[in-house]
Every structure is written in structure tokens, then in C-alpha cells.
Amino acid sequence: MKVSDRIPAVAGFVAAIMAILSFAAGTLNAQPGVRTASDGTNVILKNVTLISTTFGTNVGPVTVACSPSFCENLGGFLTPSVLHVICPQPAGATCTYYVHLETQAAATANDSGIFQFSVDGVAPKPGPTDIHGFFVWDTADPNSTVMQARSYAVVAHVTNAKDNQAHSIDVEFGCIDLTGDGCSSTMGPASMSIGLFTP
């Protein structure tokens, strides 16, 4: 579990997340170099082959919390929390990971519930997430204390720096306090799959 203050202006962060959600709701024509009405860059990866799938499950519940005003808290839900999946390609070649999380989750009322995805320590590309790998699954909702099904998936395109490189994949969950009195988030049963694809 970690508590951080990476978000100095919570209002600005929530505005950025709302922009991400607007992008996600837009039309994805998924062709390189083509822009949609939301002006987002979309990518399609053609002719890739599924090589393997890694699965992780947790029966839950797992809770993370923080008490300072406008705090952010993130925590893992799997043990180990970071998975290493080998891209079975030579240096300079690519692999694609498809990371799909299914769970039940709740957050304190009127706060934000978040997932954070990272591959090799950075936000997955093309994602979609924000630049820090965040996806907000609920925000400013007075009914967010009710456990509900939550699902999200990201795509990460990686290039090996060495032959058969193991790439780290980390998914965390947590909360952002929007009301000034701290926050908590609880994740119930969860399953995550990581599909490994090669050209």
C-alpha cells in the first residue's frame, strides 16, 4: 500500500479524468494516424497472435484508505502485486499485452474510485488511461459505497531492449478524497487476465 501526494490539485485531476472518460466514450476507428471527433489518437494492431495468457485471482475483500484531506491512496490486490510476463522476441522486436480486470468495488461517498495500470513502470500505450495510468471508475457519487461490478482493460505495446525480456505489469486500485475528510476503497472478488500477443 502506498499513499502519495502526486496530485496537488484534485479538481484539476478530476477534470482531466473526465476528459479521459469523454475520450473513451468517443468513436474509436482504431487506425494509425486517424483522429476521431474527440481528437484522440487511435491504434489498431493487426495480425497479432495470442501466445499465452496469465491469470490472477483474489477472493477479497481488500481495503485501502487514507485520512489527510484530499489524499490519494493506492494498493495492490494480488500477491505478488507485480507480474512479469516475458515477451518471447529478440531485442528490438515487439509484443502486445492485453490486461483485463474484472472485480467488485466500492469507495467512500462522493470520492473517486480509481484503477492504475502500469507496464514497465509507466502508463500503458496505447492504453487508454491518463498519463499516469489512471482510470476513474466512479467519482463524486453519493452511492459509491455500494459494491458494484467494475471492469476495465488496457493495451500495452512494448519493444524488447534485450532478447526475451520480462516486462513488469502492475495494476492497483484505490481512492482520491474529494470531500476533505479522507477516503477508502474496497475491492471484493477480482480476476485479472494478461494476454500476450506477438506479430
N, C-alpha and C positions, 0 to 999 in steps of 0.2 A: 504494500500500500504506500502511496506517496501523496503528499499534499504539496501543492505548488502555488505560486502566485504569478504564473506566466501570463495571466490575463489581467492587466492593470485596469482596463475599462470594460466591465462586464456588459454594459449597454452596447458598446461597440462590437463586442464578441457576438452577442445575440443578434445584432443587425447583420453581421457577416454570415452567421449560420442561417438566418432567414433568407439571405441571398443564395446560399448553397441549396436550400430547400426549393427555392424558386427555380434554380437551375435544374435540380433533379426532376422537377415536375414538367420541365420543358420537353420538347420533342428531341429524341436522340436519333439522328440519322446515321450516326456511328461510322462516318467515313473520314479518313485522314484529310485534314485541311479544309473540311466543310464546316461552316458555322451555322448554328441554329438561331432562332429569334432571340434566345437567351444569351447569344454571343459566347457560348461555351465551346471549347474545343472537344470534339468527339472522335473516338478512335474505334476502329473495328480491327480485330486480329483474325485474319482468315487462315484457313488450312492449318490449324494447330491440332495437335494430337494429345489426348489425355494419356499421360504416362502413369500417374498414380494419384491416390487420394489419401490424405492423412486426416484422421478424425480425433476429436477430443470431446469429452462429455463431463458434466458436473451436475450432481443432483441438487445442489444448492441447499438452503439459501446462503448467499454471501452478501454481506453488507459493508459498504464503505461510508464514512461520514467525516465531516469537518465542522468546526464551530466558529472560526473567525468570520466576521462579516464579509460577504461577497467572496468566500473562499471557493476553491475548486479542489476536488478530491478524485483520484483515480485509483483503481485497484484491479488486480488480476482475478480471474475466476477459474483458471485451470492451473494444475501443477504438473510440470513446470509451466510458468506463465509464458515463456518464450519458446517457440518451437523452431527447430532448424530443419529446413527441407532442402535437400540437395538438388541443384539444377545439373542434370547429368549431361553437360555440354562442355566443350573446350573453352578456354579463355577467349573472350570477345563474342561468344555466342549468347543467345538469349533464351529465357524461359518466361512463362507467364503463370502467375498464381491467381487462383480464384478463391477468395476467402469468404465464406458464408457463415454467419452467426444466426442462430435461432434460439430464443430464450423467452422467459417471462421476466418483467422488470417493473419496478416502481420507484418513484422519487418523492421527496417531500413536496407538499403542496406549493404550487406557484414557483418552484425552482426548475432547473433544467436537468434532464437525464441525458447522459452522453455515452457514446462509444468512442474509443480512439483506436485506430488501426495504424500500425507502422510495419514497414518492411525494410530491413537493414537500418533501422533507427530513424527512418523518415516516412512522411506520408506516402501511401501507395500511389503510383502513377500508372494509369490514368485515374484510378480511384472509382467513383468520385468521393472526395472528402474535402475539408478545407485544407489550408496549407500546413496545419499541424496534425492532420489525420483525424480530426473530429467529425462525428456525425451526431446531431442532436435528435434523439428520438421522442422527446417531449419537452415543452418549455412553457412556463407561465400558466400551467394548467392546474386549477384548484382540485381536480380529481386525479392527479398523477400518483396519489398514494395507493390506488387500486392496481394490483398486479395485472399486467396485460401482456399479451404476446407481442414481442418485438423481434424484428428481423432486419438484417442489413447485409449487403455483400459488396465487396470491392475487388477490383482487378489490379494486379501489380505486375508490370513488365520490368524484368531485370536483365542485366547484362553481367556475365561472369567476368570477374577480374582474374580468376585462375580456373584451371580445369576442375570440374565437378565441385563447384563452390556451394557451400551450405549457406543459404540465405535465412536470416532470422525474421520470424513473423510473430508479432505481438499484438494482442487485442486486449484492451482493458475497458472497464466500464466505470461510471461514476456520476458525479453531480456537480453543478455550479449553483451556488447560492445567489438568488436574485432578490431575496427579501430582507437581507441583512441580519439573519439570525442563524446562519449555518445551514447545512443541508446533509441529506443522506440519500443513498440509493441502494436498493436491494435487488439482487438478481436471483431468480429461482432456478429451476432446472434449465440447463443450457446444453446445446450441442454446436460444435463448430467443425466445418469441413474445409480442407485446403486442397483444391485440385491443382495438380502440376501439369502444365501443358508445354509442349515444345513445338517448334516449327516443323 
